[in-house]
Amino acid sequence: MDTRIIERINELKKEKNAVILAHYYCPGEVQALADYVGDSFYLAKTAKETDADIIVFAGVRFMGESAKILNPDKKVLMPDMKADCPMAHMATTEQIAKIREEYPGVAVVCYVNSTAELKCASDVCVTSANAARISGALPNKYIYFIPDQNLGRHIAKTATDKEFIFNDGYCPIHNDLREDELLQTVSEHPEAVVCSHPETRECILRHSDFIGSTSAIIDYVTRSDKKEFIICTEIGIEYELSKNNPGKKFYFAGGRCVCADMKLNTPEAILDVLENENNEVILSGGILQKALVPLERMLELGR
Ligand code: SF4
């Protein structure tokens, strides 16, 4: 990577009191230059706690929106405004209203991978790291889980006293992983431990030794005394896995779990937004207020 870009980024960060947050699915060079790297929950918490004036959020649109909702007085900049998560749009407020009518007392549990508009219509937000715990702790009998059906079906297995209503959204990247690809990788590396993200389908999860969020997979692998792992999630996680575990080997089933939106976050794009302060996340006052309620509830319940 061009060291002049890094130097200029560091100068601007100091000059403007800016901080860079990056998701584990961003390119490795972006993770290397960020001040904080993590999954959605960690980054949301960090965004809320920072005293920086500018937050540059290397992630996708819903993450920048969450940072803005939690910090309405700060400037939140996205390196590339086109970086969006298709799953975030895979539910509608009309569907939510219909379910609320059909199931009085239902809790609408919204995965943070969702638009600010969907958060406004929900009761609580969750991430893949805390979805099971928060859903299980709710007093409601019925839970409408949006937008990811795969994560919803996975957590429903543990919250057995609840009745779940599923939505039909999914992450196109994780959902694309096929059972035959995983089994092929397992046959090539029979000693490897299979670690999967709950956004993958049941046909992947049933062959997995460990199921967890990106940060949970990193923790699990780092603590494990095994040497080989088959990873069923986005390939960007390899940067942190390799950094923390130099002696271990990682194989990616199918070899194509790549989120093109996350890869739009580049050092050049970060430098550009820091220089020009463009690509600011702007949300209306009404959205900021309404969407804050389920997000704050998540931070409180997820502690
Ligand atoms: S990996 Fe999937 S859920 Fe994550 S941002 Fe990309 S499309 Fe959205």
Residues whose N, C-alpha, C, O or C-beta is under 5 A from the ligand:
A	BS01	SF4	V60 C85 P86 M87 N113 C171 P172 I173 E234 C259
